[in-house]
Amino acid sequence: MTIRELRERAGMSRREFAEYFHISYRTVQDWELGCNKCKDYIIRAFYYQLLYQKKIIEAGSQESEKEM
């Protein structure tokens, strides 16, 4: 899963995603455009935080975890 896929599943704009995780808009943009690579463990941490806060509704959470 990429940052963009995660953000879109949460229904957030880049700005909302950046503000939610207290990171800069430019960082999110760079990750999505491939200028910088986001580490997999960071993506997983964001995923679990969004899941915990019920920002992502999972139909089959086991399938989603396999994607990670």
Sequence and secondary structure as in RCSB ss.txt:
>XXXX:A:sequence
MTIRELRERAGMSRREFAEYFHISYRTVQDWELGCNKCKDYIIRAFYYQLLYQKKIIEAGSQESEKEM
>XXXX:A:secstr
  HHHHHHHTT  HHHHHHHHT  HHHHHHHHHTSS   HHHHHHHHHHHHHTT S  SSHHHHHHH 
